[in-house]
Every structure is written in C-alpha cells, then in structure tokens.
Amino acid sequence: MDPRLVELLREARTVAVVGISDKPDRPSHAVAAYLIAQGYDVIPVNPLLSEVLGRRCFPDVASIGRPVDIVDVFRKSESVPEIAAEAVACKARALWLQEGVRHDAAASEAAAAGLVVVQDRCIAKVLRELAGG
C-alpha cells in the first residue's frame, strides 16, 4: 500500500463526508458510521440535511469553519471541481474520491496545491486493509 496513504490515515483525525445520506442503507452513511467507529471526527456535508449520525450537517466544505484533514467525496464526478477547490481553500490534507468518483483535472489541481489525492477508492475498504482484514 502507498506509504502516503498509510501515513494520512494514521495521522488524520477529521473527515468531512461530502454527499452524506441520512439513509442507513446508503454507502455514504455506512462509511461515515464506520469512520466514527474507528475514532475519526466525521463532519457531515449535505445542503439538504441538518443532522446526520447525531452530528451537525454543513451545506458545503467552506461552511465548516475549522480544519479538515480529509475531504471524502460521495458525489457525482462532475461535482468534484467545486469540492476540490473548497478542499484546497480550507487547507485539507487530502481529497478522497470514493468508488466510482473520478475527475482527473480537479485531482491534478488539488495535487498541485499539495493535497494527497485518491480517486475511485473506498476509504473504509482501505482502512480495513490497513487493519489486516
């Protein structure tokens, strides 16, 4: 596994989950719940919700107003450029695009700004892999 990912996931504490759902059967909800169970401070981001998993939900990354280590994206690929720009602006350490989400141009811009960028991978699966199973 990429040593930068190992370091990122071991050191990160705060994860903004963009596109989170309040429906327990949705991947974004399940991944956020898993991240919370692993000790991460999860910040839900969805303009249509006020609370998810007992946590205040923000309309966008820019509204969070505190440092975020990882911006984890569960949105359609065409939404990524705006989210990537917010991740750069808030000085996130990483932009993580979940399975099925890719935007090479936005990923390149985020990487050029110094962010670790992961595309088309599930953060929960990578964490389970790190844990040995």
Secondary structure in CASP SS format (residue, H / E / C, confidence):
PFRMAT SS
TARGET T0000
AUTHOR 0000-0000-0000
METHOD secondary structure of the structure
MODEL  1
M C 1.00
D C 1.00
P H 1.00
R H 1.00
L H 1.00
V H 1.00
E H 1.00
L H 1.00
L H 1.00
R H 1.00
E H 1.00
A C 1.00
R C 1.00
T E 1.00
V E 1.00
A E 1.00
V E 1.00
V E 1.00
G C 1.00
I C 1.00
S C 1.00
D C 1.00
K C 1.00
P C 1.00
D C 1.00
R C 1.00
P H 1.00
S H 1.00
H H 1.00
A H 1.00
V H 1.00
A H 1.00
A H 1.00
Y H 1.00
L H 1.00
I H 1.00
A H 1.00
Q C 1.00
G C 1.00
Y C 1.00
D E 1.00
V E 1.00
I E 1.00
P E 1.00
V E 1.00
N C 1.00
P C 1.00
L C 1.00
L C 1.00
S C 1.00
E E 1.00
V E 1.00
L C 1.00
G C 1.00
R E 1.00
R E 1.00
C C 1.00
F E 1.00
P C 1.00
D C 1.00
V H 1.00
A H 1.00
S H 1.00
I C 1.00
G C 1.00
R C 1.00
P C 1.00
V C 1.00
D C 1.00
I E 1.00
V E 1.00
D E 1.00
V E 1.00
F C 1.00
R C 1.00
K C 1.00
S H 1.00
E H 1.00
S H 1.00
V H 1.00
P H 1.00
E H 1.00
I H 1.00
A H 1.00
A H 1.00
E H 1.00
A H 1.00
V H 1.00
A H 1.00
C C 1.00
K C 1.00
A C 1.00
R C 1.00
A E 1.00
L E 1.00
W E 1.00
L E 1.00
Q C 1.00
E C 1.00
G C 1.00
V C 1.00
R C 1.00
H C 1.00
D H 1.00
A H 1.00
A H 1.00
A H 1.00
S H 1.00
E H 1.00
A H 1.00
A H 1.00
A H 1.00
A C 1.00
G C 1.00
L C 1.00
V E 1.00
V E 1.00
V E 1.00
Q C 1.00
D C 1.00
R C 1.00
C C 1.00
I H 1.00
A H 1.00
K H 1.00
V H 1.00
L H 1.00
R H 1.00
E H 1.00
L H 1.00
A C 1.00
G C 1.00
G C 1.00
END
